[in-house]
Amino acid sequence: MELRRLTRCSRRSRSSLVVISPFAVVLVVCVMSAMFSFLLLSFGCCVIHSSAGVVSETRYVIVDNPVDRPDDTGRWNRPENSLVERSPEEDSSGRRMDSAAKSSSQGNKKRPQAIIIGVKKGGTRALLEFIRIHPDVRAPGPETHFFDKNYERGLDWYRQQMPSTIDGQITVEKTPSYFVTKGVPQRIYNMSKDILLIVVVRDPVTRAVSDYTQALAKRPDVKSFEEMAFLDNSTRVVDTSWGAIRIGVYAKHLERWLQYFPLRQIHFVNGERLITDPAGEVARVQDFLGLKRVITDKHFYFNVTKGFPCLKKPEGSGNPHCLGKTKGRSHPNIDESVLQRLRDFFRPFNHKFYQMSGINFGWS
């Protein structure tokens, strides 16, 4: 009797062991799996793959998918907040970016949307230096002279001279000789009918003296101003073939531009006020270009020595930025009677220019 009881107990014990053992195995496997997953997440969030000597970074991003099961197309959805491996060539949605998309993120070279077309010695460089501090304005370094000297190179060459821009930025080119060169208005029109044009003008007599001053600095042996300005100093007939005089007949040049562009696409900058009130003139240029008024009077200070405004740099970044030593250069002494003769010559052309532009610049 006692032997039968012991036999039944022994059988029950073996049966219990058979039942318990699978649960123990499952428990051990789960614990080990959890530990392995923890280690993988701790050390595997940023994995560096090396292939053929090229190192690339693999990023992991969190995505929100409803369930871990295949959808109607047969694709598997990962569990909510799961980690997804993404290469640097993929965008935020996980799609692989093509070369065009990557190029767009870095900016593209485009033809200009605005051109400062003139005039020489009117203040074009100053205007470009002032306006290019706007974060939405980009400009090439040197004058391209595409439409007057390099047109045969083609529009693709012209575009390559421009800086890269991103969405929201505009490209502004400057070549002052465009305004007085025949054929340029039509060439620009053929490129873009909607382009914006900027003309910086100043008193044509003062501009002529500034033009001569520049020539004198390059060639000290140049003739006197009077000899250059008049065909005959005794009769004082003005020599309109001299570039310093010819450029200042603004009405004649503007006529050519108005044959292709409406007045609303041409903005005139007052060269005198660009010196005395740079913030005011630049504000109007920003409006014309459709830009937010970022550049204000806080960006300028007047350099008494040069007689010219300079740009203030951000606090702690060094000395203010002034234009080169050729700007604000002293003009030679010229007889007042010579200057008055030139004022008389330019007066009717000035009044015509006022009527055409709709602006009275008040030049005497």
C-alpha angles and dihedrals in degrees: 000000000000089000092056092054092052090049093052091048091050091052092049090051093053090047091052092050091053091052098045100046098073091052091052091052092050091049093052092048092050093050092049092046092051092050092049092050091050091052092047093053093045096053104021104061092101114029124180115213120199120198127168091345094304117119119206131176121237114206128201122213132186115243130187113228122161104226141359098246137099117273127219092285093053095253118134120239115213122227119272115287092007122159116253124193113233129182123221089253092064124089127226092280093053095254116136110249117231123219092266092056092048090048090051091055089055095044134254135242111248137175112266121273091204135029130197097218101178171145121301112230089007097109102273096139092048091051092050092048090050098045097043092067085073107104091227096054126083125179136179119249108237126033107270098207086200100147095045107031111010103037093120089064090073137234094283090060089049091052091050090059090062125091121248116266135191129215111300095026126105131208119230121192126193129204112147095195091068092080095062100034118101115232095025096100091057093046093052091045090053089054097045130356092192100050119131118237127204125196122188111201135178137175102308092222093053089043091053091051090049090049091052091047090057092049091048091053090054096041115025090184093063118126121265120276092251092053091050096045099049133051088211121013092208095055093027095216105173116244102227091183090071108099094224089061099035094055091057094061088091097168092061093053095042090057090066093051094049089058088069108021132046117237091249089069093054122076121193119210118203104232094201093052090046084069100039097035109017094161092055094049093044090049090058091048090052089052091049091051092048093245130143112257098256098143111073140158090283088073095061141064129176118246104214093194094055095032088226137105119255131200120251116228123220113282112282096012098106139263121348117269115251127178119260126288090266090068117086090018116168115257121229119254110266126185111261092228089060091052092047091052089054092048089055090050095050097041099089092043090050093053091050089050090051089054094047096046096037090231128109105212092184098228110168 
